[in-house]
């Protein structure tokens, strides 16, 4: 009985992780910072840096691979590891929201730098990837 329930929920967890990964990619194509005015010369660009965007994209690639392995093997163990790339994505965007943007706003308050829609999409997607991985981990623990 428990095995049937676990098997029934495996596919939605893997699909949720995959959709969350696509959400990260979509969020990375949107603006991650919104500022109506021009920033003075020498002010760092408040957008998420290219290196951090590539790190998030690599985490999505890992998540996609783990979701595929979950389908191919019929086991939750690979999907349980998606919590790690999800935590990386969440950590990157939280650092961007908490550290970078207030620092820029402090340098030039008139710029009114605020998080852009991409930052919120990436944050929600990273949290969803983490949740899917943790749900799979709990399913593995219950089954074992």
C-alpha positions as CSV (number, residue, x, y, z in Angstrom):
1,X,0.0,0.0,0.0
2,X,2.7,2.5,1.0
3,X,4.8,1.5,-2.0
4,X,1.8,2.2,-4.3
5,X,1.3,5.7,-2.8
6,X,5.0,6.5,-3.1
7,X,5.1,5.4,-6.7
8,X,2.0,7.5,-7.5
9,X,3.7,10.6,-6.1
10,X,7.1,10.1,-7.8
11,X,6.0,11.5,-11.2
12,X,4.4,14.7,-9.8
13,X,7.6,15.4,-7.7
14,X,9.9,14.9,-10.7
15,X,7.6,17.0,-12.9
16,X,7.5,19.7,-10.2
17,X,11.3,19.8,-10.1
18,X,11.5,20.0,-13.9
19,X,9.0,22.8,-14.1
20,X,10.8,24.7,-11.3
21,X,14.0,24.4,-13.3
22,X,12.2,25.9,-16.3
23,X,11.0,28.6,-13.9
24,X,14.6,29.4,-13.0
25,X,15.6,29.7,-16.7
26,X,12.6,31.9,-17.3
27,X,13.4,34.1,-14.3
28,X,17.0,34.4,-15.4
29,X,15.8,35.9,-18.7
30,X,13.9,38.6,-16.9
31,X,15.3,41.6,-15.1
32,X,16.5,40.8,-11.6
33,X,16.7,44.5,-10.6
34,X,14.4,47.3,-11.3
35,X,15.7,50.9,-11.2
36,X,13.9,53.7,-13.0
37,X,16.8,56.2,-13.2
38,X,20.3,56.1,-14.4
39,X,22.9,55.0,-11.9
40,X,25.9,57.3,-11.5
41,X,29.2,56.3,-13.1
42,X,31.1,53.8,-11.0
43,X,28.0,52.3,-9.4
44,X,28.0,48.5,-9.8
45,X,25.3,47.1,-12.0
46,X,22.5,45.9,-9.7
47,X,21.5,43.1,-12.1
48,X,22.5,39.5,-11.1
49,X,26.0,38.9,-12.4
50,X,26.6,36.7,-15.4
51,X,28.7,34.2,-13.3
52,X,25.8,33.8,-10.9
53,X,23.3,33.4,-13.7
54,X,25.5,30.6,-15.2
55,X,25.7,28.9,-11.7
56,X,21.9,28.9,-11.6
57,X,21.7,27.5,-15.1
58,X,24.1,24.7,-14.2
59,X,22.0,23.9,-11.1
60,X,19.0,23.6,-13.5
61,X,20.9,21.3,-15.7
62,X,21.7,19.1,-12.7
63,X,18.1,19.2,-11.6
64,X,16.9,18.2,-15.1
65,X,19.4,15.3,-15.1
66,X,18.2,14.1,-11.7
67,X,14.6,14.3,-12.7
68,X,15.3,12.3,-15.8
69,X,17.2,9.6,-13.7
70,X,14.1,9.5,-11.4
71,X,11.9,8.6,-14.4
72,X,14.5,6.2,-15.9
73,X,15.2,4.3,-12.7
74,X,11.8,4.5,-11.2
75,X,13.3,5.5,-7.8
76,X,13.1,8.6,-5.7
77,X,16.8,8.6,-4.7
78,X,18.1,10.8,-7.7
79,X,15.3,13.3,-7.2
80,X,16.1,13.6,-3.5
81,X,19.4,15.2,-4.6
82,X,17.5,18.1,-6.3
83,X,17.3,19.8,-2.9
84,X,21.0,20.7,-3.3
85,X,20.8,22.6,-6.6
86,X,17.6,24.1,-5.3
87,X,19.4,25.4,-2.3
88,X,22.2,26.8,-4.5
89,X,19.7,28.7,-6.6
90,X,17.8,29.9,-3.6
91,X,21.0,31.0,-1.9
92,X,22.3,32.8,-4.9
93,X,19.1,34.8,-5.3
94,X,18.7,35.5,-1.6
95,X,22.3,36.8,-1.6
96,X,21.3,39.0,-4.5
97,X,18.2,40.3,-2.8
98,X,19.6,40.8,0.7
99,X,23.2,41.9,0.1
100,X,23.5,43.4,-3.4
101,X,20.4,45.5,-3.8
102,X,20.4,47.3,-0.4
103,X,24.1,48.1,-0.9
104,X,23.4,49.7,-4.3
105,X,20.4,51.6,-2.8
106,X,22.6,52.9,0.0
107,X,25.1,54.2,-2.5
108,X,22.5,56.0,-4.6
109,X,19.1,56.2,-2.8
110,X,17.6,58.3,-5.6
111,X,18.0,55.3,-8.0
112,X,15.3,53.4,-5.9
113,X,16.8,50.0,-6.8
114,X,14.3,47.2,-6.1
115,X,14.2,43.5,-6.9
116,X,12.9,42.8,-10.4
117,X,10.4,40.2,-11.4
118,X,13.1,37.8,-12.4
119,X,14.5,37.7,-8.9
120,X,11.1,36.7,-7.5
121,X,10.6,34.0,-10.2
122,X,14.0,32.5,-9.5
123,X,13.5,32.6,-5.8
124,X,10.1,30.8,-6.0
125,X,11.5,28.2,-8.5
126,X,14.6,27.5,-6.3
127,X,12.4,27.0,-3.3
128,X,10.2,24.6,-5.4
129,X,13.2,22.6,-6.5
130,X,14.3,22.4,-2.9
131,X,10.8,21.3,-1.7
132,X,10.6,18.6,-4.5
133,X,14.0,17.2,-3.4
134,X,13.1,17.2,0.2
135,X,9.7,15.5,-0.5
136,X,11.5,12.8,-2.5
137,X,14.1,12.4,0.4
138,X,11.3,11.9,2.9
139,X,9.6,9.4,0.5
140,X,12.9,7.4,0.3
141,X,13.2,7.4,4.1
142,X,9.6,6.2,4.6
143,X,10.1,3.5,2.0
144,X,13.4,2.3,3.4
